[in-house]
Amino acid sequence: MLTNRIYYRDEQPVVNHRGDRMGFLKQFSLKTKMLMLCLFISTVSMVIGTMAYQGLNRVEDTYDVITDDIMPKLEDANEMFVRYRRIRITLRTLGLPGITGEQTAEAIRAANESIAAFEEAEKRYTGHGFTAGQKDLYEKVHADWVAFKDVGTHVLALQKVGTPESMQQIVKIFFGACPAAAAKFTA
């Protein structure tokens, strides 16, 4: 074979190999070569793992504002909107003709529970603080919430009266003031 020709120069054999780069490994046994391969793979894995760990820590440090500030605010804002929708649905239930006393009591209980949950979510939302411009938007939405809540408490008060005239007023509210207040709140 051409790769293993031995040439003598000054009485010393010179081995002429193509790609003699790995020739030093021939002196090791198969067991030693396998151990060296495992050590090399382990070292590469540790280096890659260390780099990945440090990279993830940098990403976490850079974007922790999202998980610590923005996500909780979004959850609270979503909770507020869901509770608003629940209040609106339960108040509309009170205007249905032929509603029983039991259904009325359940709707009133659900509306009051949703109002309390809305206000609790609003406290958490404001507890996170505001960025530039957010406070103005919040104040507008809060004023619209107060107006909507006033309409809702007026409906609840009329429902307690329970006369046919109060029921007609409730229906008028549902076709006038309630949609107007809801439109301002959800705009």
N, C-alpha and C positions, 0 to 999 in steps of 0.2 A: 504494500500500500504506500502511496506517495507521502502520506502525512507522517509516517513513522520512520522515515529514513534517518539513519544515523550518519553523521558526517564527523570525521575526526579532524580536529585542528589542534596542533601541538599536543598530540597524544591524549586529548580529553574529548570524550564523546559530546557532541552537541546535538540535541534533539530538535528537529525542525517540525513543528506542529502548526497546522493551520488553526487559528483560534486558540492559542495556548493560554488564554485568559483563565480558564478554570483548571489548569493543570495541577495547581497546588492542592486541589481537593482529592486527587488520586491517592494521596498519602494517608487519608482518613478512612476508617472503616464505615460500612453502611450505617451502623448504629450511630456513630458520631455525626455523620452527614444528616441523618434524620433529626437528631437532637439540635443541630445547628439550624436546620430548616424550621423546626418548631420555635426555636428562640428568635429567629428572624421574623417569623409571622407574628409571634407574640409582641415583639417590639413594635412592629408596624401597627398592630392593633391598638397597643397602648398609646402610641403617638396620635393616631387618628381619633381615638376615644378622648384623649386629653384635649385635642383641638376642638372636637365637637362639644365637649362639656364647656369649655371656655366660650365658644361661640354662642351656645344657648344661654349662658349667663349674661353675655353682652346683650343679646336680644331681649332677655327678660328685663334687664336694667333699663334698656332703651324704651321698651313698650309697656312697662308696668303701669304707666298712667292710664292705659286703656283698660286693663283689668281692675285697677284700683279705683279709678274715678269715673270713667265713661260708662262701663258696663253696669255698675250699680245704678247710675242715674237713668240709663235706658230701661232697666228693669222697673225702677220706681215710676218712671213716666208711663211705661206700658201698664203697670198696675193701676195707675190713676185713670188711664183711658178705659181700661176694662171695667173698672168700678163705675165710671161715669155712664158707660153703656148699660150696665146692670141697673143703675138708678133710673135711667130713662125708660128702660123696659118695664121695671116694676111700677113706676108711676103711671105709665100708660095702661097697665093692667087695671088700675083703680078706676079708669074711665070706661071700662067695658060694661055694657048693660047686663043685668042679671048676675053680677058677681056675688058670690055668697059671702057671709060674714067671715067664714073661715079663710077663704081666699083673700079677702080684704086684709085680714090680720096678718096673713103670711106675706102679702105684698108690702105692707107697712113695715113689718119686721125686716124683710130683705132690703128695703130702701134705706132704712136707718142703719142697718149693718154695713151696707155699701158706702153710705156717706161717711161713717166712721173709718172704714178701711181706706177710702179715698184720702181723707184728711191725715191718716197715719202715713200713707205713702207720700203725701205731699210734704210732711215734716221730714221724712227721710231724704226726699229729693232736695229740699232746701238746705238740709244739713251737709250736703256734699259741697256746697259753695257754688259760685257761678263764675263763668269766664266772661270776657268782654262781650257785651251785647246780649248775653243770656239773661241777665237780670231784667232787662226791658221786656223781653219776650215773656218771661215768667210772670211779671207783674200784669201784663195784658191778659194772659191766660187765667191768672188768679182772679182778676176782676170779673172776667166772664164766668168763671166758676162760681163766684159769690152770687152773681146775678142768676145763674141757673139754679143754684141751691135755694135762693129766695123763692123762685117760682115753684120749686119742688116742695118746700116747706109750706107754701101757700096751698098747694094741692093737698098736702097731708092734712092741713087744718080744715079745709073744706070737706075732706072725706070724713073727718071726725064729726062734723055737723050732720051729715047724712041725709039732708033734705033733698027733694027733687030739684030745688033751685040751686043748691050747692053742686049737685051732679051736673047741671047744665053749665054752671060756671067752670067746672073742671073740664068739660068737653070744649068750651070756648078757649080755655087756656091751652089745651092740647092742640087746637087748630090755630092758635095765634102766638101767645107769649112763649110757650115751650119750644116750638120749632125755631123761633127767632133766637132765643137764648142758646139753644143747641147749635145753631148755625154759627153764632159768634164764638162759642166755645171750641168748636171743631175746625174753625177757619184757619 
